Amino acid sequence: MAESVMTSTTRIQSGTSQRKGLPNWVFIFPGIYFGWVLTKGEAISWYRIEEMFYFRSFHMYGIFMSAVVTGAIGIWLIRKLGIKAWNGEPIEIPKKRFHKGYVLGGFIFGLGWALTGACPGPLYAQLGAGFTVVIITLLSAIAGTWVYAALRDRLPH
């Protein structure tokens, strides 16, 4: 039996897609392209990540800043043009209030990133590039997700 997740606007069943005419496997192609971009941009390089944490290079900060600007323009266009989701529903971006848990979570995330040289996005690209040691990081990320799921109801949100 497929598990389901309720969102504010639609019900999504695991393994199925609410998109009109597009099976989930189609989305592997943007993922492959994203991995290629991360690799070519050296965002999966442990050396680039180390440079960033020691403030020796602007390279990774430049990538992050361009992503923030691109995301901001995308959100602005969605709101300005009233762009809808694939299934025709309006795209709602709720406002979030600051919570002190974000600081702790960001610290834990950054600590893990600094210790392993990888954040969740590039893990698969690093694995695809042949860095098999990343399997340990990937399994740790999955374990962390399971721990969060188990503790979620007891954590402040």
C-alpha positions in Angstrom: 0.0 0.0 0.0 1.4 3.4 -1.0 1.9 5.9 1.8 0.4 9.4 1.2 1.4 12.8 2.3 -1.0 15.7 2.7 0.1 19.1 1.5 -1.8 22.4 1.7 -3.1 22.1 -1.8 -2.8 18.5 -3.1 -2.5 14.9 -2.0 0.6 13.2 -3.2 1.0 9.4 -3.1 4.5 8.0 -3.0 5.5 6.5 -6.4 2.9 8.4 -8.3 2.7 11.8 -9.9 0.0 14.4 -9.8 1.5 16.0 -13.0 -0.5 15.7 -16.1 0.9 13.0 -18.4 4.4 13.0 -16.8 5.6 9.8 -15.0 8.0 10.3 -12.1 10.9 8.7 -14.0 11.0 11.6 -16.4 12.4 13.8 -13.7 15.6 11.8 -13.6 16.8 13.9 -16.6 16.8 17.3 -14.8 18.5 15.5 -11.9 21.3 14.3 -14.1 21.6 17.8 -15.6 21.8 19.2 -12.1 24.5 16.8 -11.2 26.4 17.6 -14.3 26.2 21.4 -13.5 27.4 20.8 -9.9 30.3 18.7 -11.2 31.3 21.2 -13.9 31.0 24.1 -11.5 33.2 22.3 -9.0 30.5 22.5 -6.4 31.2 18.8 -5.5 34.9 19.3 -4.9 36.1 18.8 -1.4 38.8 21.4 -2.1 36.3 24.0 -3.1 34.2 23.3 0.0 37.3 23.5 2.2 38.2 26.8 0.6 34.8 28.1 1.4 34.9 27.1 5.1 38.3 28.7 5.5 37.2 31.8 3.6 40.0 31.4 1.0 37.8 31.6 -2.1 34.6 33.3 -3.3 33.8 30.4 -5.7 31.2 28.6 -3.6 29.7 31.9 -2.2 29.3 33.0 -5.8 27.4 29.9 -6.6 25.1 30.3 -3.6 24.5 34.0 -4.4 23.6 33.3 -8.0 21.2 30.6 -6.7 19.5 33.0 -4.3 19.1 35.6 -7.0 17.8 33.1 -9.5 15.3 31.7 -6.9 14.1 35.2 -6.0 13.5 36.1 -9.6 11.7 32.8 -10.1 9.4 33.4 -7.1 8.8 37.0 -8.2 7.8 35.7 -11.7 5.5 33.1 -10.2 3.7 35.7 -8.1 3.7 38.4 -10.8 2.5 36.2 -13.7 0.3 33.9 -11.6 2.1 30.8 -12.9 0.3 27.6 -11.9 1.6 24.1 -11.1 1.7 21.3 -13.7 -1.7 20.1 -12.5 -3.3 23.6 -12.8 -3.4 24.4 -9.1 -2.1 27.8 -7.9 1.4 27.8 -6.4 1.3 28.9 -2.8 4.5 30.0 -1.1 3.7 30.4 2.6 5.5 32.9 4.7 7.6 31.4 7.5 8.3 33.0 10.9 11.8 32.9 12.3 12.3 30.1 14.9 15.5 29.6 17.0 15.5 26.0 15.9 16.6 27.2 12.5 19.8 28.4 14.0 20.5 25.0 15.7 19.5 23.1 12.6 21.7 25.3 10.4 24.6 24.7 12.8 24.2 21.0 12.7 23.8 21.0 9.0 26.9 23.2 8.5 28.9 21.0 10.9 28.0 17.9 9.0 28.9 19.6 5.8 32.3 20.8 7.1 33.1 17.3 8.5 32.1 15.4 5.4 32.8 17.8 2.6 29.3 17.3 1.2 25.8 18.6 1.6 22.8 16.5 0.5 22.5 18.0 -3.0 25.9 17.0 -4.4 26.0 13.6 -2.6 24.7 11.8 -5.7 26.9 13.7 -8.1 29.9 12.9 -5.9 28.9 9.2 -5.9 28.4 9.4 -9.7 31.8 10.9 -10.1 33.3 7.9 -8.4 33.9 9.2 -4.9 32.7 5.9 -3.2 33.6 7.2 0.3 30.4 9.3 0.0 28.3 6.2 0.5 29.1 6.6 4.3 27.8 10.3 4.1 24.7 9.2 2.1 23.9 6.5 4.6 24.4 9.0 7.5 22.1 11.5 5.8 19.4 8.8 5.4 19.9 7.8 9.1 19.6 11.5 10.1 16.3 11.7 8.2 14.9 8.7 9.9 15.9 10.0 13.3 14.2 13.3 12.5 11.1 11.5 11.4 11.0 9.5 14.6 11.5 12.7 16.8 9.5 15.2 14.7 6.4 15.2 16.9 8.5 15.9 20.0 10.5 18.8 18.4 9.4 22.4 18.4 8.3 23.7 15.0 
